[in-house]
Amino acid sequence: MTEGEGREPLADIFRRLIANTGPISLMHYMGEANARYYSSRDPLGGAGDFITAPEISQMFGELIGLWLTDMWVNAGREVPVHYVELGPGRGTLARDALRVAKRYGLEPQIHFVETSTALKDIQLETMPGAQWHHDLSSVPPYGPVLVVANEFLDALPVRQLVKTPDGWRERMVMPEGEGFVCVAGTQPMDAAVPEARRNAPEGTIIETCPGAAAAVYEVAGRLIEQGGAALFIDYGHDQLRDGSTLQAVRAHLKVDPFVGPGEADLTAHVDFATLAQIAQSRGVRWLGTVPQGRWLRELGIEARAEALAQVAPQHAAAIDSAKERLIGEGQMGVLFKVMGLAAPGWPGGAGFHG
């Protein structure tokens, strides 16, 4: 269902809310917009709005499956073991990863953390043996967890603070013309800014993501309590940065995030530097945060592409193109990062040693 099929446009709801109560925070705007967006459609694939790495090539999921299997085997093959995926899309990554894992004896219980009804129906067809959860709280509290989150954190709503002549303020959203615009709020927010960054120049924007912080904190806690390992894969940066990274994609093109809320995918770059600190604060092992291209190369994607091309030479060009899309510096290879976490006593994990 789209907004034209019986649902009031979210823009109209926002305008009415703002008229009654005043500006809403950017975090509120992004959260409601993405909730509407993901609840109403399958956004993936050529007919959707964007394509994720598992949809580009089976090699991506296969190498993740091998990485998880290697970790589990070297940690002692403990069972029961749980495969937990946050935001599993169509289930493609899980299908490819667990197909490979099964060859080496890893047959975990499958848990999908998903809130989109539209995507759940597709996941049910792809992985009929999976169990669905609204959040991590209902995932079993026993046995190691192997957690994967690919392009999950980037869609969680961000909070932005801006330095004004009067100090730090939260960025709020107001209607303007056909769309919306960001303005500085009226409430002082200096206390929410780390002391080392409070004296930044006027106009500086600091972006945080409470949802991403909470997700990594909870996953790290599970690793400490149950054992296991986790991979967070997303586009973002591994050093602290300033500025807004909010963007919107519709029909594979960047569009204005403040026009047609709920009709485009809103995302922001993931702050892996902060998330690594949060994970380590719980005592979990941070294996590293490395570019996706380097990680996939170290796991053997080039050899895997060559093997696939030998089996299906008629698809050799497409296989090579997909490989380059995943690891190329001008494509996903550098902008996308892979952060690895592991429980104390678990191995270091391939791909993080360079």
N, C-alpha and C positions, 0 to 999 in steps of 0.2 A: 504494500500500500504506500502511496505517496501522499503528500499533503493535499493534492488535488482530488483525492479519493475519500473525502469525508472527514478529514482532519483539519482543524483550524490551523492556518499557518503559524509557526512558532514566532515569526516576526510580529504578528498581531498580538500574540500573548505577551511577548516582551514589551511592546509599546504600551499595552494596557497596564501591565505591572509597574513599569517605570513611571507612567502618569500618576499612579496611585501612591507609590512608595518611594520614588526617586531612583537614581541610577543604580544599576546592579553591577556587581563585581565582574571582572573579566572571567574569573574562575566559574562563577555562576553561569555566565553566558556560554562558555565553552562546554561546561558539563551538561547543560540542558540541550544544547545544539547537538552534541554527539550522542546523547541518549536517544533523541528523536531520530537521528540519522541511522544509527545502528539497529534500532528496533524495527525499522520499516523496510529494510532491503538487504540483499546480498551485494556488498560494495566491491567485491573482488572480480578480477578477470577482465578480459577485453571488453565485455559488455557493461562492466561496472565502472568504478571511478579510479581504481588503482590496482596494481599487481604486486604481490609480495613475493619474496624469494622462493618459498616452496612451490608457488605456481609457475615460476620461471623454469625450474628444473628439478627433477627428482634427486639430483646430486646433493642439493642443499639438505634435504631431510635425511638422506642416507648417511651423510657425514656426521650429522648431529646424532643419529642413531648409533653410529660406530663410536663416537666420543662417549656417549652415555654408557654404552656397553663396556668399553675399556675401563671406565671409572668403576663400574659395578663389579666387574671381574677382579680387578686389582684390589678392591676393597673387601673381597671375600665372598662375593655371590650371595649375600644375605637375602633371605625371603621371609615374609612377603615383601615385595618392593613395588613402589607406586610411580607410575609415569604421570606427572601433573603438568598440564599445559594451560597457561593463562592466555585467553584470547586465541583459541585454536583455529580461527578462520573457518575454512571448509573441512578441516581435519586432514588436509593433504600432508602437512609436515609429519603429523603423528603416524599416518599410514606408511609413509616412506621410511621414517625412522624405525618404527617397530617391526616392519618387514625385515629389515637388515638385522636388528637386534635379536630377532627370533632365531636366526641362524647360529647364534652363539649362546643360546640358552637363556636369553633375557626375555621373559614373557611377563611383564608387569601388569598389575591392575591399572586400568586407564581412567584418568580423571580429567575432565574438561571444566575449567572455570569459565563460564560463558553466561552472558545476560541477554544476548540477542536471540529472540525466538526464531527469526528468519534464518540465522546461521545454525541454530540447533537442529533444525529439520535437515539441513544439508549434512551436518556432522553425523547425524544418526545413520544416514545412508553410507557415509564413508567409513565410520568406525562404530558399528552397531553394538560393540561390547563395552563402550565407554559409559562412565557414570558422570552425570552433570552436577555442577555445583554453582551456586550464585557467588560464592567467595571461598577462600581457603579454609574457613572455620569448620566446614563439614567433611573435609578430606580426612581420612583415618589418621589418628595420632600415633600410629605404631608402624614400624618398618621404614627403611630408607625411602626418601623421596628423590626422584629425578625430575627436576623442574625445568621447563622450557617456556620462555616468554619471547616470542618473535613479533616485533612491531606491535607490542601491547602497551608499553609505557608511554609511547609518544602520543597516544590518543587520550591520555588522562588529563583532566583540566589543570591548567597552570594558573598560578597567582603572580601578578606583576606589581612591583613597587617602583615608583618613579621619584627621583629627587627633584623637588620643586624649590622655589625661593623660600618657601616656608618650612622646608624639611621634607621627609619622606611621606608619600601618600600612596594608597592603593589605586591602581588603574581601574576605573569604572567605565560602564558602557551606557551611552545615551543614544536616542534616535537622532538621525540627521539625514534629511532628504529621503531617498529610497532605502537607505540602510541605517547603519549605526556607526558610532565613532567612540574612541576612547577619550576619557577626560580624567583628570586627577581628582581623587576623592577629597573630602574635607577633614577626615579623621587623621590625626598624626599617627604615623606608623614607624617612627624611628626605632622603637624598641624591638620591632620585628626584623631589623636589619643587623647582620653581624657587625660587631664593633669595628672590625678591620675595614669594612666597606662603607661605613656611614659618611665619611668625608669625601665621597665620590663627587665629581662635578655635577652641576645642575643639568638635568635632562637624562642622567643615567637611569637605565631601567634594569632592575634585578628580577629575574624570573625564577620561580620555584614551583615544584610540583608535589604537593602534599600526598597525593594518591600514589605516586611512584615511590616516594619515601616510605610510605606505609607498606606497600607491596614488598619491597626489598627487605624491610625490617621483619616482616612476618615470615617471608621465605627463609631468611637467615636464622630466625628462631626455630623454624622446623628442622633445618639442617643440624643445628646444635642438639635439638632434642631427639631426632630420629636418625640422623646420619643421612648422607646423600650428597648430591651436587646439583648445581643450577647454572643455566645459561640464560643471560638476558641479551637479546640481540635487537638493536635498534639504531636509528640514525641519531647522532648526537655528538657530544664533545667530552674529552677526558681531562680537560683543564677548565677551571672556573672562568666564566665569561659574563659580560654584561650585554644587555640589549634584548629586544623582543625577537623570538624565533617563531611566533605564531604564523601558521600558514593554512591555506585551505586548498583542497584538490577536488575537482569534479570532472568526470569524463576524461581523466588522465591529464588535465590541464590545471595550472594554478589559477585560482580565482580569489576574489576579495572575501576574506573571512567574515566581513561585517555586512554582507549582503546575502539574504536567503538563509538564515541560520536553520540548521536541520536538514539542509539540502546538499551539503558538501561535507567532506571529511576534514575536521579541524585537528591539526597536530602541532606539536612543538618539539624542538630538539631535546633529547634526553641528557640530563646533567649527570654523566657517569662518575665524575669526580666526587660529587657529593654522595651519590648512592654507594660508592665503594667505602666511603667513610662510615656511612650508616650501617652497612653490612658488618664491617670490622668492629663496630661498637658492640655488637652482640657476641663477638668472639669467634665468628666464622672465618674461614680462610678465604681471602680475596686472591684468586689465582692470577688476576690481571685483567686489563681492558685493552684490547688490541683491535686494529682495523679488521673488518670482515674478510677482506681480500687476503691478507697475510694469514689469518687463521685458517681459511679454507685451503690455501696453498699448503700449509704445514700439515693439514689433515689428508692431503693427497687428491685434491679435486682435479688436478691436471691429469694424473694417471687414470682417475675414474672416467674422465671425459674421453680419454684415448681408448679405454676399454669399451665404453658405450659405442663409440664411433666404429670400432672394429666389428662389433656385433650387428650394428645397423648403419652401414656405410652410406645409405641413402639419406640419413639424417645427420651426417657428420657436420655439415655447415651449421645446422640449427643447434646442435650440441655445443659446438665451439662458441657460437654467438651467446648462448645462455651462460656458458662458463665465464665469458668476458663480462657479461652484464653483472654477474655476481662478484667478480674479483677485480674488474678494471678500475683504475684510479679515477677515471672520469665518470664512473657509474656508481655502483654500490660499494666498491672495494675499500674506499677510504672514509667516506662520510658515515657509513654504517660501522658500528663497533660491536664487539662481542665481549661481554663481561662474564667471567667465570667465578663461581663460588663453590666451596666444598666444606664439608664438615671436618672438624679436627680429626686427624688420623686417616682421612681419605687421601688418595694420591693427588699429584699436582695437575694432571690433565694435559693432554696433547694440545699444541697450538698456542700455549701461553709462555713458552720458554724463551722465545727470541727476544 
